[in-house]
Amino acid sequence: MHRFMRGFTHRFRRRFRPEGKHLTLPRMQAGQSGIVVQIQGGRGLIGRLDALGIRPGKRITKVSSMLMRGPVTIQVDGAQVAIGFGMANRIVVELG
């Protein structure tokens, strides 16, 4: 690997690695619940998730997920919502 890429990937991982009890949605186990801390995305993604009821401060529970980057099903405000892996990977949740 080129020396530039080694440094770049190291900085990238350090910047986007959740600290402590913070996890991205796909890394949560089925049945775990937590509070949305951050959505790492632009206005379009934030607006789309807001329309589904997913916003910082909301409690969500992971219901299930598929293997190999499939959709993730969560429960928010008593309703089950399925979102794609890419969207789910940008939602940071604090367990608890």
Rosetta blueprint (number, residue, H / E / L):
1 M L
2 H L
3 R H
4 F H
5 M H
6 R H
7 G H
8 F H
9 T H
10 H H
11 R H
12 F H
13 R H
14 R H
15 R H
16 F H
17 R L
18 P L
19 E L
20 G L
21 K L
22 H E
23 L E
24 T E
25 L H
26 P H
27 R H
28 M L
29 Q L
30 A L
31 G L
32 Q L
33 S E
34 G E
35 I E
36 V E
37 V E
38 Q E
39 I E
40 Q L
41 G L
42 G L
43 R H
44 G H
45 L H
46 I H
47 G H
48 R H
49 L H
50 D H
51 A H
52 L L
53 G L
54 I L
55 R L
56 P L
57 G L
58 K L
59 R E
60 I E
61 T E
62 K E
63 V E
64 S E
65 S E
66 M L
67 L L
68 M L
69 R L
70 G L
71 P L
72 V E
73 T E
74 I E
75 Q E
76 V E
77 D L
78 G L
79 A E
80 Q E
81 V E
82 A E
83 I E
84 G L
85 F H
86 G H
87 M H
88 A H
89 N L
90 R L
91 I E
92 V E
93 V E
94 E E
95 L E
96 G L
